[in-house]
Amino acid sequence: MVICPGIGMGRVLLVSLDGACWEALSLMLPHMPALRRLVERHGGQELRSTIPPTTAPAWATIQTGMNPGKHGIIDFLRYSREKGSTSLVSSAGIRGRTLWDVLTGSGKKVITVNVPLSYPPPRQRGRVTVGCMLSPRVSPEMVYPGEVYPVLRRNAYRILPGFIGRGVAVGVERFVDECIEVEESRFAVAEELMEAYEWDVMAVHNQCMDALQHCFYHLLLGSQEGRAELARFYAASDRLLERVVKRAGKVSLLGVFSDHGFTLAERYINLNLWLRRRGYLVERGSAASGLMLLLRRMDVLRLRNRLLSRVFRNSLPFVKLRTEMSLSKIDTRRSRAYIPLGATFGCIYTGGNGELRERLRRELEGIADPETGRRVIRRVYLREEVYRGERAHELPELVAEPAPGYAFGPQLLGEGRFIRRARHGTELSGAHALTGVLVLTSKVAKEAPALEDLAPTVLRALGVEAPGWMDGRPLQE
Ligand SMILES: [Zn+2]
């Protein structure tokens, strides 16, 4: 690796806030003095996420500097067209070398805590890893080296407070308490590791911000009272940020950023239902149908989130189960267009046919909400417009971005309306959006920074040249 002379060498501290966006932070900054000072001093940028803006592809891009067409990840689940089935992604599923590989290859020392897609932890010299939510439980298998595990035990480490809808089930007050507890233990572990090991790059990921915003985004944008309850979490997150910044001491670069933004889900769209009604998707009967119907009915009584939060401590096994059940109802061979994976953006698989894609794109962009008359899809991206690289052909031919106020719900087939109002307070009210946040202590020279720029930026701060296969460019002036 070439070392660029004359560029400041020091340490890099990265603190990521899952799902942070300026819409939420601007309301919460009065409770976040440390972040507010950083923003006043260095400015706050918008940071463009991946398409779709989900934690898995976003973090694959952050860690490789590549677009999803190269690393091939667009969800926590990987969908195989040939097999018609899905599998959970893992750290081993990131194609190509990561930022951390490049750093340790240049003799730099790295600590990462809860960085998404870092499970199983790579057994790498010079790297200390506490794995992420892909780990089924807190165990010695989620850390490397193994001697780190007692640090987790000592701090009563937890990955998440539980299932993603848990907040809806237990209520805002208790959920805020739980989220604070989880992040406090996470950052305590991070601080201990910063003391115990040498490091050039330290990255720690605040995950609960995402869960909290999914459950209570309507409160965040709502009354003072509801917001005050949530503010306790943002204030706590800010104290944790301030503590790691202090612990780090002098660094050559500090980055606070998010993997994607957030938006209020006022109305949910079920695009698979629309595709079936238009004759694009062919349904098949399956044994799972009865269970699916039951799952949908349970929504009404809040039962679903209550029950699920007891059964599943982690959302991913549930998401996989629901996706498989949903897929089992789609005749993928006879369908001309379908969405095999979950929500966020509509990832539509069509299997080629340029004419069909163009027609679908026009029709999707023209969908009007039967109740409000509003357009429900902001934009449909063609695969080649957003993905470049050797794995692009595995990815969906069309990706639909919902219009403001709309979100894609779980794409379960069934009956009823394909657009419905979101039941705030009994189901998730926040959904992912494309624009996240970036606060960087270096002056940002580039317009419209994107996630793929972060890896080259970290490398530049440490005087390591970014490999040619990275799509991003360093953000420093
Ligand atoms: Zn999320």
Residues whose N, C-alpha, C, O or C-beta is under 5 A from the ligand:
A	BS01	ZN	D210
